[in-house]
Amino acid sequence: RGFCLFADSDSVLPPEERLAALGVRSMVLGDSPAAPLPEAGGTSALGWLRDRGIRAVLVRPDHYVYGSAVDRRGSLELLAHLRSSLAAGVGG
């Protein structure tokens, strides 16, 4: 259903209009045991980010990771790379 950018807080997310221009959805992950997207082993998606020292991850429509970022600038760079890939017909 499209690319999705998952982040640990709003401060890492690019402006909504940049996400919308590429059809990228975004989701801020929670820090509670009932947080969405638990892994099979019980690790939350937020825990997965923290374990890897990243704050955001861009996931492709086929559920593979396209890229990750440690800050808002990195998230903007991910979107720029995605825009270039899509324009070149690569798509991920």
PEPE-V952445 format. One record per backbone hydrogen bond with DSSP energy under -0.5 kcal/mol. CO is the residue of the C=O (numbers start at 1). NH is the residue of the N-H. If there is no record, write none. Layout:
# PEPE-V952445
co:CO nh:NH
co:CO nh:NH
This chain:
# PEPE-V952445
co:3 nh:25
co:4 nh:6
co:4 nh:59
co:5 nh:27
co:6 nh:57
co:7 nh:29
co:9 nh:12
co:9 nh:13
co:10 nh:13
co:15 nh:18
co:15 nh:19
co:16 nh:20
co:17 nh:21
co:18 nh:22
co:19 nh:22
co:19 nh:24
co:20 nh:23
co:25 nh:5
co:27 nh:7
co:27 nh:29
co:32 nh:35
co:36 nh:45
co:39 nh:42
co:43 nh:39
co:44 nh:48
co:45 nh:49
co:46 nh:50
co:47 nh:51
co:48 nh:52
co:49 nh:52
co:49 nh:54
co:50 nh:53
co:55 nh:8
co:56 nh:69
co:57 nh:6
co:57 nh:59
co:58 nh:66
co:58 nh:67
co:59 nh:4
co:60 nh:63
co:64 nh:60
co:67 nh:58
co:69 nh:55
co:69 nh:56
co:71 nh:75
co:72 nh:76
co:73 nh:77
co:74 nh:78
co:75 nh:79
co:76 nh:80
co:77 nh:81
co:78 nh:82
co:79 nh:83
co:80 nh:84
co:81 nh:85
co:82 nh:86
co:83 nh:87
co:84 nh:88
co:85 nh:90
co:85 nh:91
co:86 nh:89
